[in-house]
Amino acid sequence: MVVENLIRGCNSRSEVGRRSVLLGVGLFGLTAVASAADLTIAVEPRWRQEKLAVPSTVRVNDAGQSLRVTRLSALFSSVALLRADGSRVQLEGQYGFVDAESGRREFTVRGAPDGEFVGLEFDVGVPPDANHGDPGRWGVGHPLNPLVNGLHWSWQGGYVFFAVEGRWSDAQGAAGERGFSYHLATDARKIPVRFRSDFRIQGDTTIAFALDFARILAAQRLAVDDASESTHSAGGDKLAERLATAVERAWFWLGAAPTTRGRERQRVEVDGNPLAGARSHGGTPHAFVVPAGFPQPSLPVDNPLTVEGIALGEVLFSDPRLAGNGAQSCASCHAPSRAFSDSVALSRGAEGDLGKRNAMPLFNLAWSPNYAWDGSQPKIRDQALAAWTNPIEMRADPAVVVAALGRDAALTARFAAVFGSAEVTPARVTLALEQYLLTLVSADSKFDRALRGEVQFADDEKRGFELFAMEFDPVRDRRGADCFHCHGGALFSDYSLKNNGLELVAVDQGREQVTGAATDRAKFKTPSLRNVAVTAPYMHDGRFATLEDVVAHYDHGVKRTSTLDPNLAKHPDAGLQLSRDDQRALVAFLRTLTDVRYEGR
């Protein structure tokens, strides 16, 4: 795949995409008849007759090899109901997404009529117009929004329809534990699932299926050097074709029943305090502009952006009174000139103590599903409060700080303009910071200008992009750097938490400290590679000083552990073995990701 084709495939939002959205509104129920029901498709992963949790415990394939499934993600479309008279009800224009690890194991389509039916059909995958259309057209929470599914390859062209990943070892353990990563994609590999079974829809109904992973994986014998550990979207991939057929045959009907749902309660608190007295009470609305090609973000509905709120947040971000010592601001460790990162591995806190993790850069936060290296903070306001009160970082008593801020007449006037009264509270401080941080959008780098046709890559940058966007699979004569699996798309991150092989014995347990699950050991959030040239040093502990060090790690320094991401674990022990010229080209491409506002600083 050449760079010119990758760039040519990145179109801005088209009129076709906008028309599709309008058509989709009607298909999602606004034009449906009163008797139409919601039809839920539930997917239960199994290994033969046994339910399969994901991540799974060890299962054994037909060759006696040990397998652990760590991921199941899939997209669905074209649900149809079949009647005995041969007619069909096509619930077109609606899509589904399941992800076993996160517990999302069902999807719902609307407009199903009551009645007796003799069959059900759906596709694993999406039709070509959706597959190749602008992913930015899909709204917040929509199954095809890349932030929801994590299956869109952006400038690679289209979605992954079905992804199953995991770890394996042979019977003797001679190969050690390695990874497998099977991604089924392209229009030709949309997988039809067809069932003939009598069922009734009378009101909202759930139809449950088992998906037998043994049917997909048990017959697959894995080896180190025969391309059996991964599939790609390229044509002629016989393993992908064989697995697609296996997926088609791995579904089993479990039954249909009326849908029952529990109540959900929304989280509307900051640090245990209701937001009723903290929400914005006015001001001038600020429009959040989504850059072309970016997915639609989920902005906080309880903290709408205003010109006054953003300005207050910017003032507070640089106010040293927020720290316990009155001399350290948020900007002290998040410098605007460095894409709001620090220049040291570990920042010093208000009392001079070294922090435990590197200060993350702050931009494009509106698209992140969570915050902090371990993903422990669900909202920006939560992360702001955590840093504010952390005994090593700002070491502040919020009550003392807000009392001091409340004596500043000019500042309290700003609070009054935003919140309707001059009262300064911890919740109001964090909401104002959240508004400001949400506006730090980075989308104007040389890479973006190249996609728009305004500039051209130099030869080494072009080669670096090719390496970045290509798998490493020497058997199939693909010798890329395989970066896009974790850093693909307009945001250059999938925002998931992964073990990237930094050390054999983790000093920092990462996500495991949050969940308590051993399967999360040493997993950290995948950072965006935008502005990466100005945000050194790198990794959660700042261990790598340069981009060259980072590339060298992924080329030949990855350590194999039980939680190593499968997309790294499938690489050979010797690593990628990129030439020095290719490593330099990869760094040259990474430097094209710097936003113009940070260039030359």
RAKAMO-V424146 format. One line per field, one symbol per residue. ss: DSSP state (2 for helix, 1 for strand, 0 for the rest). phi: phi as a letter, one per 20 degrees, with the letter a starting at -180 (. if undefined). psi: psi as a letter, one per 30 degrees, with the letter a starting at -180 (. if undefined). A space follows every 50 residues. Layout:
ss: ???
phi: ???
psi: ???
This chain:
ss: 00222222000000222222222222222200000011111111111001 10000000110000011111111111111111000001111111111110 00010111111100111111111100022222002220000000022220 01022200111111111110000000011111111022201111111111 10001111111122222000000000000100000002222222222200 11111111000000000011001100000000001000000000000000 00000122222222222002220000000222001222001000000100 00010000000000222000100000100222222222200000000222 22222000222222222220000002222222222222000000122222 20000000222222222200011222011000022220000000001110 00000000010222200222001110000002220001000001002222 22222220000001022220000000000222222222222000122200 0
phi: .efgfffffeeffefffffffffffffepfdfffefdeddddddfbdled fdfcfeffcdefemeeccedbccbdcblfcdddfenfcdeefmcccbcbf fenedbbcddnfffqecdabcbdepcfgfffdffffeeffnfgefgfeem deelffnneeebcccrcbbefemfemecdcbdddbngfdfdecccdafbc dbngcdddcedefffedfeeeebfccmeebcceffneffffffffffgee ecfdqcbgfcceeddfeccclndgegedffdroegdfeeefgneffeeef febffcgfffffffffgdefffefemccdgffdcfgfdlmcddcfcfeef dnfffecffffcalffeefacngdmedfcfgfffffffdffeeeldegff ffffffeefffffffffednbefdcgffffffffgfffeeddbcdggfff femeccffgffffffgfgedfdbgfemcceemffgdcenfelaeledbed mfbfdffdfmggfeemeffdfmecffffefmffddfecnfdmfdecffff ffgffbdfeecfdgggfefeffgfnflffffffffffffgffeefgfdfm e
psi: kleeeeeffillkleeeeeeeeefeefgffgllffklkjkjkkjkljcfk kjljkllklkafggkkkkkfkjklkllhkkkklfgflljjilgkllkkje efgjgllkllgklkaklglkklkjalleeeegljfffklkfkfgkffefg gkgcffjalkekkklallllefgeflkalkjjjkalefgkjkkkkjkklk jjakkkkkkkjjfeeefefjkklegggfflllfllgjeeeeeeeeeeegg kkkflklkkkklkkkkjhljhfkkgegflkgaljkkkjkkkkfklkljkk fgikkleeeeeeeeeeegjffflfgggklefefikefhhhalgleklkaf ggkklflkjkljlhfffkflllfggfkfleeeeeeeeefkfecfhljeee efeeefgjeeefeeeefefflfkkleeeeeeeeeeefffikjgileeeee efgflkkleeeeeeeeeegkljieeghjhafhefefgllffhkfglkljg helejkekfbfefefgkffgkgklkjlkfkgffggllllfghfkfleeee eeefeggkkjlfgkkefeffllefaehkleeeeeeeeeeeffgkkfffkg .
